Amino acid sequence: MRTKSLLGIVALACASTAAWFGVQHRAQAQDAPAQVVHSPVAAAGPAAEAVERGRYLARAGDCIACHTAQGGQPFAGGLAIDTPFGKIVASNITPDKQTGIGDWSEAEFIRAVKQGVGKHGEYLYPAMPYTAYAKVSDQDLRDIKAYLDTVPAVNNKVDANQLPFPFNIRLLMFGWNLLFFDKTPFKADSTQSVEWNRGAYLVQGLGHCASCHTPKNFLGGDGAALQGGELQGWYAPEISGNAHVGLGGWSVDDIAAYLKNGGNDRSVASGPMAEAVTNSTQYLTQADLRAIGVYLKGFPGSDKTVPAALDAGSESMRLGRQVFLDNCAACHRSNGTGVPAMVSSLSASAGVQQPNPANLLRTILIGSRGAVTESNPTGAAMPNFSWKLSDAEVAAVATYVRNSWGNAADAVTAEQAGKARASLDARPVVTMTATASAH
């Protein structure tokens, strides 16, 4: 991996050096206007309309999630985002003129969001998903800027990024952009419906779904679109039309309900997706939510070959069944159907059949909490079982869930469970001997 990284760094450096004389010219260039299906609020005109439209669009883009530190003021920045290359600190996007974007012009704002080039010509890192926002229309970005100009100005100078050499050299991003940044503006597909095109615009652009749900290569470039990706200890599942591990088995209404309420009859959002629902998707119109569903269900997915379920009589499956009945059936029910919109159904679940069992292991070991929405103001939670279940038991119950009630997926090993426990710093299992000695 070290050799690959060094080769990648050299490649980026060479690409940057070869194009040195064209850097500033390309950085300053503006993209052609995007062809879009218009947003649900009236087109910008009077200032009040532009602000309200911008408020909606900023929520669709989930700007607040990254640009608000825990316990901080909205949009004032300071959140440190972990990446494989170091920590990137989100900027202050309030209208403060010293530390925010109060003295930015519309053109400078649009260039930063769509091209990844800051006010002073510096290259931004793609933790700010300009690779997706390149699809957003200039008019939508003008409205977002109009809205951000109305939020309270907060004087907050954020900390510097914490990136080791050579990733702290912003000029290398020029080479990265040459390799991985597609600036092509969104163009409606005339062979598809208006609804499908609206969904495509939201998913590809403001929703920046690919930022999490698309796998990345060792330099952070995108792999197969929407086919699942690792993210800060989570696995963002495939969200294509694949019926086994994607959304092919969901209806458009299922997808809309999940994004609106944080859950449906099939699944309940948790982790980063729960945050996205809380901060963003619950505020979208029903028309936009359905448009997203229409687009995703029609998106081509990964290999549709469905594996055979493991033998229910195997030792691992028998142990897993007993662990499930003793610890999980009270909420998820013995048939795995759960409680609609509150406790995830495990039956024919694309989520638990993902090739990477990270989410299932994480949830068993440290628990999870659902999205907080208008329709679900408390956000149901699942307790952790790291204190109670051994690595072998965690692996067995995960394997059982992944191969019961219509599910079929690879077995989970005790080694995988142990690595997950260590990476999550989860509590070791408490034994009777350990409990007695503590007294």
C-alpha positions in Angstrom: 0.0 0.0 0.0 2.9 2.3 0.8 4.4 1.7 -2.6 1.1 2.4 -4.3 0.6 5.6 -2.3 4.1 6.8 -3.3 3.4 6.0 -7.0 0.2 7.9 -6.8 1.8 10.9 -5.2 4.5 10.9 -7.9 1.8 10.7 -10.6 -0.1 13.6 -9.1 3.0 15.7 -8.8 4.0 15.0 -12.4 0.5 15.8 -13.6 0.6 19.1 -11.6 4.1 20.0 -12.9 3.3 19.2 -16.5 0.3 21.5 -16.5 1.9 24.2 -14.3 1.5 27.1 -16.7 -2.2 26.3 -17.2 -3.1 26.1 -13.5 -4.4 29.6 -12.9 -6.2 29.8 -16.2 -8.1 26.6 -15.6 -8.8 27.4 -12.0 -10.5 30.7 -13.0 -12.6 29.2 -15.8 -16.3 29.1 -15.4 -18.5 26.1 -16.3 -21.3 26.4 -18.9 -24.7 26.8 -17.4 -26.3 23.5 -16.3 -29.5 22.2 -17.8 -31.7 21.3 -14.8 -35.2 20.3 -13.8 -36.2 23.3 -11.7 -36.5 23.2 -8.0 -40.0 23.1 -6.4 -39.9 26.7 -5.2 -40.6 29.5 -7.6 -37.5 30.7 -9.6 -35.5 33.4 -8.0 -36.9 36.9 -8.4 -37.7 38.9 -5.3 -35.1 38.6 -2.6 -37.5 36.8 -0.2 -38.2 34.1 -2.8 -34.5 33.5 -3.5 -33.8 33.2 0.3 -36.6 30.6 0.8 -35.6 28.7 -2.2 -32.0 28.8 -1.0 -33.0 27.5 2.4 -34.6 24.5 0.8 -31.7 23.8 -1.5 -29.2 24.2 1.4 -31.1 21.5 3.3 -31.2 19.3 0.2 -27.4 19.7 0.1 -27.1 19.0 3.8 -24.7 21.9 4.2 -25.2 22.2 7.9 -23.9 18.7 8.6 -20.3 19.4 7.7 -20.2 23.1 8.3 -21.4 23.0 12.0 -19.1 21.7 14.7 -20.6 19.7 17.6 -21.9 22.3 20.0 -21.1 25.1 17.6 -23.2 27.7 15.8 -24.9 26.7 12.6 -22.7 27.0 9.5 -19.8 28.5 11.5 -17.5 25.6 10.6 -14.8 23.9 12.7 -15.9 20.3 12.3 -12.8 18.1 11.8 -13.7 15.5 9.1 -11.6 12.3 9.2 -10.3 11.1 5.8 -7.8 8.4 4.9 -5.3 11.3 4.2 -5.8 13.2 7.5 -8.3 15.6 9.1 -10.0 18.3 7.0 -11.6 21.1 8.9 -14.9 22.5 7.5 -15.0 26.2 6.8 -17.1 28.9 8.2 -19.8 29.8 5.7 -21.7 32.4 7.7 -21.7 35.9 6.3 -19.0 37.0 8.7 -16.6 39.1 6.6 -13.4 38.2 8.5 -13.8 34.5 9.0 -16.7 33.5 6.8 -18.0 34.2 3.3 -19.5 37.7 3.9 -17.1 39.3 1.4 -17.4 36.6 -1.2 -19.1 37.5 -4.5 -21.6 35.2 -6.1 -19.1 34.2 -8.7 -16.5 33.3 -6.1 -19.0 31.2 -4.2 -20.1 29.4 -7.3 -16.5 28.7 -8.3 -15.7 27.3 -4.9 -18.7 25.0 -4.8 -18.7 23.8 -8.4 -15.0 23.8 -9.2 -13.2 23.4 -5.9 -11.3 26.7 -6.1 -11.4 29.1 -3.2 -11.7 32.9 -3.1 -7.9 33.4 -3.5 -7.4 30.7 -6.2 -6.4 28.0 -3.8 -7.5 24.4 -4.5 -10.1 22.9 -2.2 -10.1 19.3 -1.1 -13.0 17.0 -2.3 -14.1 16.4 1.3 -16.2 19.4 0.2 -18.0 17.5 -2.6 -17.5 19.9 -5.5 -17.2 16.8 -7.6 -21.0 16.4 -7.1 -21.9 20.0 -6.8 -20.5 20.6 -10.3 -23.9 19.3 -11.5 -25.8 22.0 -9.5 -27.1 24.9 -11.6 -25.6 28.4 -11.1 -29.1 29.7 -10.2 -29.5 27.2 -7.4 -26.1 28.2 -6.0 -27.0 31.9 -6.2 -30.1 31.1 -4.1 -28.1 29.2 -1.6 -25.7 32.1 -1.3 -28.7 34.4 -0.8 -29.9 32.2 2.0 -26.5 31.9 3.7 -26.2 35.7 3.6 -29.2 35.8 5.9 -28.0 33.4 8.6 -26.3 35.0 11.7 -22.7 36.0 11.1 -20.4 34.2 13.4 -16.8 35.3 13.9 -15.1 31.9 14.1 -11.6 31.3 12.6 -11.5 27.6 12.2 -8.4 25.5 12.8 -6.1 24.5 10.0 -6.4 21.2 8.2 -4.3 18.4 9.8 -2.8 16.8 6.7 0.7 15.3 6.6 3.1 15.9 3.7 2.5 15.7 0.8 -1.3 15.9 1.1 -1.0 19.4 2.6 0.2 20.7 -0.8 -3.0 22.0 -2.3 -1.4 22.3 -5.8 -1.5 18.5 -6.0 -5.3 18.8 -6.2 -4.8 20.1 -9.7 -3.4 16.7 -10.7 -6.2 14.9 -8.7 -8.8 16.9 -10.6 -7.3 16.0 -13.9 -7.6 12.3 -13.0 -10.9 12.2 -11.2 -13.0 15.4 -11.5 -15.7 15.4 -14.2 -16.9 19.0 -14.6 -19.6 18.0 -17.1 -22.8 20.0 -16.1 -26.0 18.2 -15.5 -28.0 17.6 -18.7 -31.5 16.2 -18.6 -32.1 12.9 -20.4 -34.8 13.5 -23.0 -35.6 9.8 -23.1 -36.6 9.8 -19.4 -39.4 11.4 -17.5 -39.3 14.8 -15.8 -39.6 13.0 -12.5 -36.6 10.7 -13.3 -34.5 13.7 -14.4 -35.4 15.6 -11.2 -34.2 12.6 -9.2 -31.0 12.4 -11.2 -30.3 16.1 -10.6 -30.8 15.7 -6.8 -28.8 12.4 -6.4 -25.9 13.4 -8.6 -25.7 17.0 -7.4 -27.0 18.5 -4.2 -27.6 15.1 -2.6 -24.0 14.1 -3.4 -25.0 10.5 -2.7 -21.9 9.2 -4.4 -19.7 10.8 -1.8 -20.6 8.0 0.6 -22.3 5.3 -1.4 -19.7 4.9 -4.1 -16.4 3.1 -3.4 -13.1 5.0 -3.6 -9.8 4.0 -4.9 -6.5 4.5 -2.9 -6.3 8.1 -4.1 -10.0 8.9 -3.2 -11.3 8.7 -6.8 -14.7 7.2 -7.5 -15.3 3.5 -8.4 -18.5 1.9 -9.5 -21.3 4.4 -8.9 -23.6 3.9 -6.0 -22.4 0.3 -5.3 -21.4 0.9 -1.7 -18.4 2.3 0.0 -16.6 2.4 3.4 -17.0 5.5 5.4 -15.5 6.2 8.9 -16.1 2.7 10.2 -19.5 2.4 8.4 -20.4 0.8 5.1 -22.6 3.0 3.0 -24.7 0.3 1.3 -25.4 -0.1 -2.4 -28.4 2.1 -3.4 -28.8 1.0 -7.0 -31.7 -1.0 -8.5 -30.0 -4.3 -7.4 -32.8 -6.3 -5.6 -30.5 -8.3 -3.4 -28.2 -5.7 -1.9 -29.7 -2.5 -3.4 -33.1 -0.8 -3.5 -34.6 -3.0 -6.3 -36.9 -4.7 -3.7 -38.2 -1.4 -2.4 -41.0 0.6 -3.9 -40.7 4.3 -4.7 -43.0 4.9 -1.7 -40.6 2.9 0.5 -37.7 5.0 -0.5 -39.7 8.3 0.0 -40.9 7.2 3.5 -37.3 6.2 4.5 -35.9 9.5 3.5 -38.8 11.5 5.1 -39.3 9.6 8.3 -36.0 7.9 8.9 -37.6 4.5 8.4 -40.1 2.3 6.7 -41.5 -1.2 6.9 -38.1 -2.5 5.6 -35.4 -0.6 7.4 -34.6 2.2 9.9 -31.8 4.7 9.2 -28.9 4.8 11.7 -25.4 6.3 11.9 -24.4 8.9 9.2 -27.6 8.1 7.2 -29.8 9.0 10.3 -28.0 12.3 10.5 -28.6 12.9 6.8 -32.3 12.3 7.3 -32.5 14.5 10.4 -30.6 17.4 8.8 -31.6 17.1 5.2 -34.0 14.6 3.5 -36.9 15.0 6.0 -37.4 18.5 4.7 -37.7 17.6 1.0 -41.0 17.7 -0.7 -42.8 14.5 -1.4 -42.3 15.1 -5.1 -38.6 15.4 -4.7 -38.4 12.3 -2.5 -40.3 10.2 -5.0 -38.1 11.6 -7.8 -35.1 10.3 -5.9 -36.7 6.9 -5.5 -37.6 6.7 -9.2 -34.0 7.5 -10.2 -32.4 5.1 -7.8 -34.6 2.2 -8.6 -33.7 2.5 -12.2 -30.0 2.8 -11.6 -28.0 -0.2 -12.8 -26.3 -2.0 -10.0 -23.7 -4.6 -9.2 -23.7 -8.3 -10.1 -27.3 -9.6 -9.6 -26.2 -13.2 -8.8 -27.8 -14.2 -5.5 -25.7 -16.6 -3.4 -27.3 -19.6 -1.7 -28.2 -19.2 2.0 -26.0 -21.2 4.5 -27.3 -24.4 5.9 -29.6 -23.7 8.9 -28.2 -26.8 10.6 -24.6 -25.7 10.6 -23.0 -25.1 14.0 -22.6 -21.3 13.4 -26.3 -21.0 12.3 -27.5 -23.0 15.3 -25.5 -20.9 17.7 -26.6 -17.7 16.0 -30.3 -18.7 16.2 -30.0 -19.2 20.0 -28.2 -15.9 20.5 -30.9 -14.2 18.4 -33.8 -15.7 20.3 -32.1 -14.8 23.6 -31.1 -11.2 22.8 -32.8 -9.9 19.7 -36.2 -11.5 19.1 -38.0 -9.3 21.7 -37.6 -6.3 19.4 -36.9 -7.7 16.0 -39.4 -10.6 16.5 -38.5 -14.3 16.0 -39.4 -14.0 12.3 -37.1 -10.9 11.8 -39.9 -8.5 10.8 -39.2 -5.9 13.5 -41.5 -2.9 14.1 -42.3 -0.7 11.1 -40.4 2.6 11.1 -39.0 1.9 14.6 -37.1 -1.5 14.7 -35.5 -2.6 11.5 -36.9 -5.5 9.7 -34.2 -8.1 9.1 -36.3 -10.1 6.6 -35.2 -10.0 3.0 -33.0 -7.1 4.1 -30.6 -5.6 1.6 -28.8 -3.8 4.4 -27.8 -7.0 6.3 -26.9 -8.8 3.0 -24.2 -6.3 2.0 -20.8 -7.8 1.1 -19.3 -5.9 4.0 -20.9 -6.7 7.4 -19.4 -3.7 9.1 -22.8 -2.0 9.9 -24.3 -5.2 11.4 -21.2 -5.8 13.5 -21.1 -2.2 14.6 -24.7 -2.1 15.6 -24.5 -5.4 17.6 -21.3 -4.2 19.4 -22.1 -0.6 20.2 -25.7 -0.1 19.4 -27.3 2.6 17.3 -29.9 5.4 17.3 -32.4 6.2 14.6 -33.1 9.6 12.9 -34.9 12.3 14.8 -37.7 13.6 12.5 -41.0 15.4 12.8 -42.8 12.1 12.6 -40.3 10.4 15.0 -39.1 13.0 17.5 -37.4 10.6 19.8 -35.3 8.4 17.5 -35.5 4.8 18.6 -32.3 3.3 19.9 -30.8 -0.2 20.0 -28.6 -1.1 23.0 -25.1 -2.5 22.6 -24.2 -6.1 23.3 -20.4 -5.9 23.4 -20.4 -6.5 27.1 -22.5 -9.6 26.8 -21.6 -11.4 23.6 -18.2 -13.0 22.8 -16.6 -12.5 19.3 -17.8 -16.0 18.4 -21.4 -15.2 19.5 -21.4 -11.8 17.6 -20.2 -13.6 14.5 -22.7 -16.4 14.8 -25.7 -14.1 15.3 -24.6 -11.9 12.4 -24.2 -14.9 10.2 -27.7 -16.2 11.3 -29.3 -12.8 10.5 -27.5 -12.7 7.1 -28.9 -16.1 6.1 -32.4 -16.3 7.5 -35.9 -15.1 6.4 -35.0 -14.8 2.8 -31.4 -13.5 3.3 -28.3 -15.0 1.8 -24.7 -13.7 2.4 -21.3 -14.8 3.4 -20.7 -16.0 7.0 -19.1 -13.6 9.4 -16.1 -14.9 11.3 -15.1 -14.4 14.9 -11.9 -12.8 13.6 -14.0 -10.2 11.8 -16.0 -9.6 15.0 -12.8 -9.2 17.0 -11.4 -6.7 14.6 -14.6 -4.7 14.7 -14.6 -4.7 18.5 -11.0 -3.5 18.6 -11.6 -0.8 16.0 -14.7 0.5 17.8 -13.0 0.3 21.2 -16.1 -1.7 22.2 -16.3 -3.1 25.8 -15.0 -6.6 26.2 -17.5 -9.3 27.2 -18.1 -9.3 30.9 -17.7 -12.8 32.4 -19.0 -14.0 35.8 -15.4 -14.5 36.9 -14.5 -11.0 36.0 -17.6 -9.6 37.8 -16.9 -11.6 40.9 -13.2 -10.5 41.1 -14.3 -6.9 40.8 -16.0 -7.2 44.1 
